[in-house]
Amino acid sequence: MDFDANTLRSMRESAGVTQSEVAAYLGYFTNGEPNRSAVSNMENGHQPINKRLSLALTNYFKDKGIS
């Protein structure tokens, strides 16, 4: 599945997870804490969602029962 900003936000909200939880799964950390701003930037269209991220997000949401 290819992700765009709206798809990411919609699926994250449907799964009931925070931006911080998604950031931790993707390995985005700053000073040992999940960097939710990275996910926020993706959801707002400021950071592109490449194929590697799309694959990781597909697996993450599949594990959460969202497809």
N, C-alpha and C positions, 0 to 999 in steps of 0.2 A: 504494500500500500504506500502511495506517496502522500506525504503529509504537507499541508499548508498551515498557515497560522490559525485559521478558523477550525480546521479539523483537529489540530492539537488541543486547542482550548476546549472544544466540545467533548472530545474523548476523555480528557483529563477530568472535566467536571462530571461527566457521566460515570467515571470510575470512582469519583469521590476522593481523589488524591490531590495533594497540594503541589504547587510548583516546586517546593523544596524536595518533596518525595521523588518527583520526576528527575530533578537535578541530581539527586544522590544516585539514582539508578544509572544515569548517564555518565556519572563520574565528574560532575562539575562541582568543585569545592573551592572555597576561598577561606584561608585560615582555619581549615578543618571543619568548616560548616558548609552544608549544601548551598550552592549559589543559585538561588531562585531567580535572580535577575537574568541569568542565561536563558531560562525557560520563558520568562516574561518577554525578553527580546524576541524569541522565536514566535510567541503568540501574538506579538504586536507587529510582526513582519520586519523587524530590524535586523534579525539574524536569519540567514537562509537555513532551511532544513535539508541537508544533503542526503544522499542515498544511505550512508552509514547510519545516520541518525534516524532516518525513516525505518530502516530495518530494526534497529534497537527499540524504537517506539512501538512498532508493530508487535514485537515479541512481548514488550512490557504490558501493553493493553490486552493482548491475547491472554496473558497470565491472569489479568484482572477480570477476565470474562467479557471484555469489550472488543468488538471487532467491526 
